[in-house]
Amino acid sequence: MNQNRVQMKSSATPSPDAPLVVPRRPIEPLVEEGAAFMDLTGLEEAPALRPAARERSVASPAPEHFPVIVIGAGQAGLSVGYHLARHGVRFVILDANGRIGDSWRNRWDSLRLFTPARYDGLDGMPFPARADSFPTKNEMADYLEAYAKRFHLPVRNNVRVDALARNGDRYRVSAGALRFEADHVVVAMSNYQRRQVPSFAGELDPAIVQLHSSEYRSPAQLREGGVLITGAGNSGSEIAMELARRGGRAIWMSGRDTGHVPFRIEGVLGRYLLVHLVLKGIFHRVLTIDTPIGRKARPQILAGGGPLIRVKPWDLAAAGIHRVPRVAGIESGRPLLADGRALDVTNVVWCTGYDPDFGWIHLDVFAPDGEPRHRRGVVTGEPGLYFVGLEFLYAMSSIMIHGVGRDAHHIADQIAARKHVARAA
């Protein structure tokens, strides 16, 4: 489900009275935050060191070594960090964003989670909001930042990993000029890294404003006139409803019906009973790779997405949103539908999802469909490599806030069980 995936904030730091899972050992900083990557203090140049050799040594410092490197500081990476810390394993989390939670902050302004706050906390720290409220995207971002601070998780921001490869019996991680080595690497990133837009999008009339859903922030970005929303999943439906509430323009939505949860999640029955049945029951325990129904549903969910959560088909109809067939191409600069109609619109919002972007992983670990070959996130044939945060990694809940902790716990246990993992001092 798009929001719980690409998913799913009082912005205050969680209360110290919030219940806390007692760790197996005290969780302390395992790597000092902000520590320099290389400390050359006290090193003296050897007398015979020639200038050329000295230049090479400065340009290519020895890589920094960690027993475990976690790539990504979203909810998946922070969850892995929490469980590694409970095991006393030394690690570092590398993240491309300038600030923890930015992947949430950079989404559209009105976004709220589809799940009540009672299901939006990570292991060890409940979400600091009324249990039946629906947090905003900024509240979720602030929560993740507070989570990392509370457990002293060693996150290094502004470190964009651009290569992962083998270097003997270790992994080599590159991030620009920075070099790291590790015995274990956890790729804690979702499938949704690269915007997916049809190849013919560039043929649209330049006067038409076109945005991917990841670029959409508010209706103020759009021109006056009609809007075509391409993609009928959760993101497309939420954006379409926001535009409809503003009024004054025609709105079309293309794409197939993805189905919907058959109750109001904001209603009393939904918030207090049915949502628990769906999230913690069906999504978390029934639809898994260990059940026949889960194995059957998994390919369909990966290919077509999950059901609508908040918006219902009749909500779209009542708001005057016109459902149309898929966009098949471009005709005279206008979007051409599969039924032969060309829509005269001034705006197109591509809610067409994302592709995985794992081209920086230079290891033979991917199946022909692009998915890593793994069992519950443990990569087969490549000891020491793991994935967390992927859609339906183990269950339909794997991509959701309330489900990622179980996968992170499993991976941390696998790492800690290996004898050569260095423990924190």
Number of C-alpha atoms within 10 A of each C-alpha: 24 23 23 21 20 22 19 21 21 16 17 12 16 18 11 9 6 12 10 11 9 10 14 11 10 12 19 16 16 19 17 14 14 10 10 8 12 11 8 8 6 6 7 7 9 8 6 7 10 10 9 8 11 12 11 10 11 9 10 11 13 13 16 14 18 19 20 25 25 26 26 28 31 23 33 30 27 29 30 27 31 25 25 25 27 21 21 21 22 21 27 23 24 22 22 19 17 12 17 27 22 20 18 22 18 15 19 18 14 13 21 21 21 25 26 24 22 18 21 25 21 22 21 19 20 20 25 22 20 12 16 16 16 21 24 21 26 23 23 28 23 23 28 26 21 19 26 19 15 16 19 19 26 25 27 22 18 13 19 17 19 14 16 21 16 15 11 7 10 17 21 20 26 19 16 11 8 17 18 17 23 24 20 20 25 26 22 27 25 24 21 19 14 13 18 16 17 12 8 11 16 12 14 18 16 10 11 17 16 23 18 18 24 18 15 20 17 14 15 9 13 20 14 14 13 18 26 26 31 27 23 25 27 25 26 24 25 21 21 24 18 16 21 19 10 9 12 11 14 16 23 19 25 21 18 15 14 17 15 16 16 13 15 16 20 17 13 11 12 17 19 15 12 19 22 17 13 16 18 16 14 17 20 20 18 17 22 23 20 12 13 11 12 21 15 13 16 21 12 11 17 13 8 14 20 20 20 25 23 19 21 18 16 10 13 18 11 10 16 17 24 15 19 18 17 18 23 16 19 18 16 10 18 20 25 19 18 14 11 13 15 18 18 15 21 19 21 25 23 25 28 20 23 19 15 16 15 19 11 13 17 11 12 11 16 14 10 7 6 14 13 20 18 18 13 19 23 22 17 14 11 14 13 20 23 24 27 31 31 26 23 22 24 27 28 27 30 28 30 30 24 23 24 25 27 19 25 30 18 16 23 22 16 13 24 18 11 10 8 10 17 16 16 15 7
